[in-house]
Amino acid sequence: MALFDDILSGGNWVTGLAIGVGALVILPLAAPILRPLAKTAIKGSILAYQGAAELVEGISDLVAEAAAEAGGEQALEGAAQATGTPRPRRGRG
């Protein structure tokens, strides 16, 4: 418990050295366990990012549909400004 008290009160160079040496010894032993955990966390973050991107795209599509149903150039311009996307072009054909 005295070690933690030294750390919280500023400690001294012996405490810092002990923590550094301990980290050098423990890190190689813990790496085989920590690496898969880190990869799993990264994969989860990528999936969360992709899910958020799909959600934003869905909201953007919903705004565009509402603007199309409302009709008029003002509604389309307002939707483009709200979503930060360029105003959709109408196909002539």
Kinemage of the C-alpha trace (Angstrom):
@kinemage 1
@onewidth
@group {chain A} dominant
@subgroup {mainchain}
@vectorlist {calphas} color= white
{ca met a 1} P 0.000 0.000 0.000
{ca ala a 2} L 2.935 2.279 0.609
{ca leu a 3} L 3.843 2.001 -3.086
{ca phe a 4} L 0.513 3.507 -4.121
{ca asp a 5} L 0.837 6.210 -1.474
{ca asp a 6} L 4.256 7.126 -2.894
{ca ile a 7} L 2.828 7.265 -6.421
{ca leu a 8} L -0.072 9.487 -5.412
{ca ser a 9} L 2.061 11.834 -3.313
{ca gly a 10} L 4.681 12.383 -5.984
{ca gly a 11} L 6.936 9.468 -5.085
{ca asn a 12} L 10.637 9.371 -5.670
{ca trp a 13} L 12.983 8.012 -8.331
{ca val a 14} L 13.064 4.522 -6.774
{ca thr a 15} L 9.287 4.220 -7.147
{ca gly a 16} L 9.473 5.343 -10.768
{ca leu a 17} L 12.283 2.893 -11.476
{ca ala a 18} L 10.337 0.040 -9.888
{ca ile a 19} L 7.277 0.816 -11.986
{ca gly a 20} L 9.369 1.022 -15.167
{ca val a 21} L 11.139 -2.281 -14.516
{ca gly a 22} L 7.847 -3.910 -13.594
{ca ala a 23} L 6.301 -2.729 -16.851
{ca leu a 24} L 9.270 -4.100 -18.822
{ca val a 25} L 8.857 -7.485 -17.166
{ca ile a 26} L 5.052 -7.715 -17.266
{ca leu a 27} L 4.407 -6.314 -20.762
{ca pro a 28} L 6.060 -9.172 -22.712
{ca leu a 29} L 4.192 -11.682 -20.550
{ca ala a 30} L 0.849 -9.943 -21.054
{ca ala a 31} L 1.265 -9.262 -24.799
{ca pro a 32} L -0.163 -12.618 -25.960
{ca ile a 33} L -3.299 -11.874 -23.946
{ca leu a 34} L -3.566 -8.176 -24.747
{ca arg a 35} L -3.070 -8.482 -28.529
{ca pro a 36} L -6.309 -10.424 -29.214
{ca leu a 37} L -8.188 -8.094 -26.885
{ca ala a 38} L -6.861 -5.071 -28.771
{ca lys a 39} L -7.785 -6.629 -32.134
{ca thr a 40} L -11.298 -7.363 -30.880
{ca ala a 41} L -11.676 -3.780 -29.665
{ca ile a 42} L -10.498 -2.443 -33.038
{ca lys a 43} L -12.902 -4.721 -34.933
{ca gly a 44} L -15.754 -3.568 -32.706
{ca ser a 45} L -14.840 0.052 -33.333
{ca ile a 46} L -14.819 -0.510 -37.101
{ca leu a 47} L -18.249 -2.159 -36.958
{ca ala a 48} L -19.601 0.700 -34.830
{ca tyr a 49} L -18.229 3.237 -37.321
{ca gln a 50} L -19.823 1.413 -40.246
{ca gly a 51} L -23.132 1.216 -38.391
{ca ala a 52} L -23.048 4.939 -37.687
{ca ala a 53} L -22.236 5.668 -41.336
{ca glu a 54} L -25.234 3.595 -42.448
{ca leu a 55} L -27.433 5.429 -39.951
{ca val a 56} L -26.331 8.824 -41.245
{ca glu a 57} L -26.908 7.665 -44.817
{ca gly a 58} L -30.397 6.487 -43.870
{ca ile a 59} L -31.197 9.838 -42.288
{ca ser a 60} L -29.882 11.633 -45.369
{ca asp a 61} L -32.096 9.475 -47.594
{ca leu a 62} L -35.084 10.199 -45.357
{ca val a 63} L -34.474 13.946 -45.595
{ca ala a 64} L -34.179 13.703 -49.378
{ca glu a 65} L -37.453 11.759 -49.593
{ca ala a 66} L -39.244 14.293 -47.430
{ca ala a 67} L -37.890 17.119 -49.568
{ca ala a 68} L -39.024 15.347 -52.737
{ca glu a 69} L -42.520 14.836 -51.338
{ca ala a 70} L -42.719 18.470 -50.229
{ca gly a 71} L -41.738 19.534 -53.743
{ca gly a 72} L -40.319 22.867 -54.766
{ca glu a 73} L -36.810 24.145 -55.049
{ca gln a 74} L -36.803 25.694 -51.561
{ca ala a 75} L -37.407 22.356 -49.874
{ca leu a 76} L -34.589 20.735 -51.852
{ca glu a 77} L -32.169 23.557 -51.097
{ca gly a 78} L -33.065 23.428 -47.401
{ca ala a 79} L -32.491 19.685 -47.302
{ca ala a 80} L -29.149 20.063 -49.032
{ca gln a 81} L -28.057 22.672 -46.524
{ca ala a 82} L -29.278 20.595 -43.562
{ca thr a 83} L -27.403 17.460 -44.613
{ca gly a 84} L -24.372 19.188 -46.092
{ca thr a 85} L -24.821 17.352 -49.379
{ca pro a 86} L -25.238 18.878 -52.808
{ca arg a 87} L -28.768 19.324 -54.060
{ca pro a 88} L -29.899 16.285 -56.056
{ca arg a 89} L -30.192 16.873 -59.767
{ca arg a 90} L -33.404 16.054 -61.536
{ca gly a 91} L -33.058 13.710 -64.454
{ca arg a 92} L -34.523 14.894 -67.705
{ca gly a 93} L -35.253 12.191 -70.076
